[in-house]
Amino acid sequence: MAKKLMFQGTSSNVGKSILTTALCRIFYRRGLKTVPFKAQNMALNSYVTKWGDEIGRAQVAQAEAAGIDPIVQMNPVLLKPTGNQSSQVVLMGKPVGVYSAKEYHTHYSLTALDKVKESLAFLDDNYDMIVIEGAGSPAEVNLKANDIVNMRVAKMANAPVMLIADIDRGGAIASVVGTLELLEPDERALVKGIVINKFRGDVTLLQPALDFIEEKTGVKVVGVIPAINRLDIDEEDSVALEYKHTATNRDIQIAVIQTPKISNFTDFDALAYEPDVAVRFVKPGEPIGTPDLVVLPGSKNTIADLTYLYEQGYADEIKALAASGVPVLGVCGGNQMLGTVIYDPEHMEGDVDEMKGLGLLPTATTMKGTKTTHQVEFDAKELMFLGEPYSGTGLRGYEIHMGDTVPTGEATRCFNIKTRSEQPVDVIDGFITTDGNVMGTYIHGILDNDGLRRHIINGLRKRKGLELLPEVFHYFEHKNASYDRLADIVEKHLDMDYIDRIVGLK
C-alpha cells in the first residue's frame, strides 16, 4: 500500500499543481516510486499517453517530475469546456459525451466515481507514494454533494491534506480560516498542514500572521513558499496566459493568436525559451502587428474560434499578412482553420453545417464524432516550410483531434507518421503551400523537437538576413532542470520532517 499526501487549495490557481509537481520530484529523488493523481481535471490543455488515452497536462508534468510515463489512472476524469455551460467528458482517456454543468454535477460525476476508485486502487497497489491534487476549493458548498476530487478523495485515500493559500492575491488568512470553518469535522481532521504560497518579501514580517493562523485554527503552518519567477513548467489553464511574459527585444517575433477556445498552448513553450525568439499571445482587441511568423493554435471548438477570427477582423489581418509574405503555421484546430472549408454534418461543434475557412491552404475538413488520440513518432523528408529543406527521423508528438482534413488542390505533405500509440502505421500528415509559406499539421508538440524547432527559427532568421544559429537549446533537458529547481526551492521552504511524519515515512 502506498503512502499518500494531498494538496487542496482555498481557491483555484493557488499553486496546487505546482506543489504537487514539486513533491513528486522530491519523493522521486529519494528513490520512492512516486505517482501523481487528480481524480477530476478541467482543462483545455491535454496530452495523450503512450496507449492513446487523453489526460490533463498538469498530470503529465507531474509524471515527468516523478520520472515515470503518464498513465490514464493519474487522471481518470477530464472535463474539456466546449461552451459557457458545457464540457466534453473524457472518462479513462476516452470521450463519453458532452454534458451541461448541471447534468454533470447532478448525475454523471457520481457515475464517474467508480473509475476514480478503481484508478486510486491501481496506483495504491503499484506505487510507493501517491501525491494527490485537489481542484478549486473543498469548501464550495454548492458542489460538495457531488464532489469527486477534494475531500471525498481525501477520505477515500485516508490522505493527510495540505491546504494551500495564495498570499500574492491577498486575503490569504481569511481564505484559510474561512475554508477550515466550512469543512465538516471529519474533513477538517484530515487537514494536517497549511502552506502559504507565492510570498514576496521578508518572511519575519509575516510571522505574526502565521502565529495567528495556528492559534485560530489549531493547524500547523508547514511552510511559506516564495513567489518563483520563470518556473518553466507546463501550465494547463488558459488563465496562465494572462501572466505569460516574454522578452520583446529578440531577433525573431512570433505571434500566437489567442482564440477563446485555445487549447494546448504549451505547444509553443519551447519556442519561447529559445534565446533569439519572442513569443507573444495576441489577446482579444490587440493587433497582430508585423511578426516574423503567425501561429494558429489548437482549439476545443474550431468553428467557434474561426467565427471569432472573422468577427474580430483577425481573419482579414492574417490573410493580408500571408499575402505580404509573412509565414503562417497552424496546429490541429489551427490547421483546420487554414483550409477553404470546414464541414460539420453531425453538428459536433454547434448548429452550423459548414463554414468558410481562411483559404490559406487548399484543404477541406469534415468534423466527425470519433476522436483521434495517439502519441506518434514521425519522420520529415525534405520538409519545405519556409523554403528550406529539413529532414529528420524519430521525431515525436501527439494527436488529439475530431475530424479529417483532405487536399482540394496542389500542396506538399509534411510528415510521415511511423507509429501511433506504439503501433506501426504509415500515415501522411499535414500540408504546405507550394511556396513553402503556409503549413498546417495535426501533430501537437512538433516544436518540442530541438532540431526541427531550430530549423524553423533559422529559416525565419535567413529571411531577415540574420546569421544562422546552431542548436543551442535542448527542451527536455531544460524541463528536467526546471523540475529540480522547483523541488530545491520547495524542499528548502517546507517542513519536510513534519510531512515525512504525517505521511508515515518516519
N, C-alpha and C positions, 0 to 999 in steps of 0.2 A: 504493500500500500504506500502511495506517495505522500510526502509532506506537502502542505498546501499553505499558500499565502494569497490574500485577495486585496486588491486595491479598489476602493469605491471613492466617489467624489461628491462634494457638496453641490456640484453642477456639472454641466458638460464643459469640456475644454479646460479642465483644471490641471491636466497632466497625467491622467490615469494610464494612457497608452505608453507614454514615455517612461514613467516609473516602472511599469510592468516590463518594458524592454530592458531597462537598467538592471532590474533584479534577475531577469533571465540571464543576462550576461554575467552578473556577479556569481550566481549559483553555478553556471556553466564553467566559469574559470576555476571554481573549486573542485571540479570533476564530477558534479552531480548531473545525471541525465535529466535535463530540465525541459519543460514544455509550457507554452502559454495556453490560456483558454479564455475565450469570451463566448458565452452562450449565445448571445444575440448581438449583432452589429448592424448599424445603419450607416451606409457609406456608398458613395458612387465610385470610389477608388477600390477596385477589387483586383484579384490575382487568381491565377489558375495553378493548381498543384500539378505534380508530375502525372497524376492519374486523371486529370481533366476536371477536377472539382473546383468550383469557384468559391473563394473565401475573401474576407476583408483584408485589406492591405496591411493594416496595423499588425495583425497576427503573423503576417509574413515577415515583417521587420523583426518582430519578437522571436520568431523561429530562427531567423538568421543570427540574432544575438545569442540564441541558445545553441547555435552550431548544429541545427537539425533541418531536415527538409520539411516544408509546410505540409500538413495533412488536414483533411476536412474536419476531423474531430476537434481541431483547435477552435473552430468557429462554425458550429452546426447550423446556425440560422443567420442569414444575411438579408437585410432589407435594403433594396435599391429604389430610392424615391423616383417615381415616374411623373408625379404631378404634385399639386399642393397638398392633397389629402390621400394619396395612394402610393403604394410601393409594390415592386415586384418582390415576391418572397422566394428566396433561394434556400432550400432545405437540403442539408447534407450535400451541398455543392451543386444542386440541380434546381432550376426554376420550377415552381409548382403553381404559379399563377400570380395575378395582380389583385391586391386586396386594398380596400379603403382602410384608413386608420381605424375606424370604428369596427369594421369586420375583423381586422386582425387582432385588435386588443381584446375584443369581447368574445372571440371564438377561436381563431386559429393559433394564437400564441400558446394556449394551453395544449393544443394538439401537438405543437412542436416540442413540448416539454419532454415527451418520451425520448426524442432524439438527443435532447440536451443531457438527459440522464444516461443514456447509452454511451454518449461521447465521453462524458466525465468518467464513467466506469472504465472505459477503454484506456484512457490516459492514466487512471489510477493504477491499473494493472501493469502498465508498460513503462512508467517513468518514475524517477526518484523524487522529483519536485514539480509541482504544478503551480504556476504563478497566474492567478485569475484576475481578469479585468472586469469591472462592472461597467454600467452605462448610465450617463446622465447622473441623476441623484436617486438614492434609495428612499428618499422622503417625499416623492411625488405621490401624494395621497390618492389622486385620481387614477393612477396607473398601478398601484401596489397589488390590487386584487389579481391582476393577470401578469404580474412581473415574473419573468423567467431569466433575469440576468443579474439582479442585485442580491437582495437578502435571501430570496428563495434558493439561489445557488450557494450562497454562503452557508445556509443551514444544511443543504443537501451534502455539501462537502465538509461540513464542520470546520470551515476555514477561518482563521483569525483575520480580521479586517483592519486595514489601514485606511483611515478616512483622510482624503486629500482636500485642501483648500488652496485656492489661488489668491495669494495676497496682493498680486500685482493689479488685479482688477478692483480691489477694495472690498470691504465688508467681510473679510475672512473670518474674524472672530464670531460675528453674528451668524455667519453661514454654518460654522462648526457647531455652535451651541444650538442653533435652530434645527439643524439636521438631526442631532442626537435627541433633542426633545421630541421630535416627531416619530422616532422609531419606537417599536414595541419593545417591552423589556427584554424579551429573548433575542431580539435583533441587536439591541444596544449592547447586550452582554458579549456579542461577537466582536465588537469594535475594541481592538486592543491597542490602538495607537492612532495618533493624529500627525499628519505631515503637512507642514506649511511649505508651499511650493512657489517658485518664481520670485523669491525675495531679493530686493535690491537695497543695499545699504549695510549699516553696522548692526550685526545681529544682537549685540549687547543692548542696543536701544529697544529691541523687540522683547527682551526678556520679561518685563512686567506683563506684557500681553500673554506670553507663554505660560507664566505662572498663573494668571487669571484663568486661562483655559483649563489648566489641570485642576485648579481648585473648584471651578464651576462644574466641570463635567466628570471629574474623577478618572479621566483617561489621559495617559501619558502622551506628551508631545515627543514623538520619536525622532524628529529631525526637521531642520529648516533647509530646504534646497534652494540654492541661489538661482536667479534667472541665468540661463545659459544661452549665450549668443551663438548663432550658427550651429545648431545641433547636427544638421546634415543627415537627418534620419527621415525616412519616408513618412509623409502625412497622408491621412485617409480622408479628412474632412475638407470640403472646399472653403470652409471658414479660414483655413490656414493660408489661403491665397491673399487674404487681407493683410497678412503680416509678412508676406514674401518681399524681400528687398534684394535688389541686385545692383551691382556697380553699373554706372552708365558710361563711364569713360573707357570702354573696351573697344577693340578693333571691330568686332562683329556684333551687330544688333539684331536680335531675333524677337519677333512679336508673336505671342501666342494669343489667339482670340479666346477670351474667357466668356464662353456662352453660358446661359443659365443652367443647362444640364450637363456641364462639363464633367467628364469622368477620366480617371487615370491620368491626371495631370502630372503624376510622378514620372511619366514618360520623358519629361524634359529636365528633370533634376540634374542628370549627368551633364547636359549642355551647360547649365548654369554654373557648374563647378569648374568648367574649363577656364584657364587664366585669361583667355582673349575673347571671351563671349559674355554678353549681357543678354539675359532673357527677361522680357517684360510681358506680363499678362495684361492684355488690353481689356480694361473693365468697361462696363456699360457707360456710354457717353464720351469715352476717351477716343481721340483719333488714333488710327493705326500709325500714322506718320509715314516715314520712308525707311523702313528697316531693310536689312540685307536678306531676310527670309521671313515669310509669313507662314505660321503653322495653324492648321485647323485641328484641334484635339479630338479625342474620343467624346462620345455623347451617350447618355442614357436614353435620350429621345431625339433622334436625328432630325425628324421633321419639325419638332418644336424649336430646336436650335437653328435650323435653316430658316424657319419663319422669322426668328429673332434677327438673323443676319439681314434679311430683306427689310424688315420693319425699321431697323436702326440705321440703315444705309451702309452697313458694312459689306454687303454683297457687292454693291457697285464699287466700293472702295477697293476691295480685294481684286475684283476683275480689272480695275484700272491699273492697280499696281502690277498685276501679272502681265497686262498688255505692255507696260513700260519696261518689262524685263526683270522685275523682282520675282524670284522663285517662290513657289508655294508647295508646302508639304502637308498632306492630310493623313491622319492616322485613324483607322477604324471608322467611327462616325464621320470624321473629317474627310476620309476617303470617299464615303458615300455622298457627302455634300458636293464634292468636286465634280461629280458626274453631271450628265444632262438631265436626268430624271430619277425620281425615287417613286416606286410603286408600293402601295400598301393595301393589297386586296383584302387581307384578313383584318385590317384596322388594328394592327399591333400597336400603333403609336398615336391613335386618335381616329377622327372621323374622316380624314382626307384620304381619297383613293390614290391620288398621285400628286407629286409636287415637283416643280421645276428646280433642277439643281443649278449650280453656278456655271456649269458648262465649260469648266477648265480642263476636264478630262472626257474623252469620248467613251463614256461608260453609262450603264443603267443599272440601278439596284432594285431588287424586289425583296421587300421585307417578308420574313417567314416566321412561323411560330417556334421553330426549333432553334435553340441557341447552340452555337459552336463554341466550345470551351476546350482549349488544348494548350499545353506547353509545346513549343515547337523548336526544332533545330532546322536551320535553313542555310542555303548557300547563295552567294551572289556571284554571277559570272558576267563580267563586263557591264556592271550596273552603270548606266549613263546619266544619272541625275546630275544636273549642273554641267553636263557635257564632259565630265572627267570620268574615265572608266575605273571601276572598282571591282575587284574580285576577292572573295573570302569564303572560307568554308567553316562549318561548325558554329555558325552564328546562332544566338539563342533569343527567344522572345516568347510571347504567348498571344493566343487569340481569344477574344470574348466578343461575339457579335451575333446579331439576329438578322440574317439577310444574305443574299448572294449578289455579287457585282460582276457584270459581264461587259465585254467591249462592244461598242457600237460603231467604232471607226478605227483608224490606224493609231496604235500605241504599242510601245515596247513593254515587256513584262519585267518585274523587279527581281523576285526571289523564287528559288526552288525549295519548297518545304520538303525535307527529307524524313522527318519523324514528327508524329503528333501523339502526345501522351505516351512517348517512348515506343510507339509502334511505327514501323517503316511505311512511308507513303511517298507518293510522287505528285505533289500539288504545286501549281504555279500561283503566285500571289503578286498582286499589285500592278500598277500601271504607271508609265512615264510618257509624257508627250514626246513627240519626235524631236523637238528642240531641246529636250532634257530639262525644261524649266519647271514643270509641274509633276509631282509624284504623289501617288496615293497607295497606301498599304493597309491591310487588316492587322498586321503584326504589331502588337504593343511591345515596347522595350527595345526596338531596333537601335535606339541611340545609346543603350547601355553597353553595346559592343564597342570597345575602345577604338579599334581600327576603323570601323565604318563611320563612327562619330567624327573622328579626326579628319577622315577623308572629306566628309561633307563640309566641315568647317574650313578646311584648306581650299575646297572648291569655292567657297564664298570669299576667302582671302584673295585667291587668284583673280577673281572678278574685280576686286578693288585695287589690284596691283600691289598687294601686300606680300611680304615674304612668307613662304610656307613654313609651318612649324612642325617639328616631329611630334610623335605621340608621346605626350609627357604626363598625361593624367590617366590613372587606372581606377575606374569607378568602383569596382568591388573591393579593392584594397582600401580605398578611401572609406567605404561604408564600414568595413571591419574596424578600421582605426576609430571611426566615429562611435561605434558601439563601446569600444574600450574607453574612450574619453568620457562618454556618458557614465559608464559604470564607475570609473575612477572618482568622478565628482560626487555621484550619489552615495557611493560607499563611504566617502570621507564625511558626508554630512548627515548620514543616518546612523542611528544606534544599532549597528548590526549585531552586537552581542545580545541585545534585547530581542531583536527579530529572530535570531537563531533559537532563543529560548522558547518563544511563543509558538514557533512552528515545529519545535521538537528536535532541532538539530543539536541542541545541548541539553 
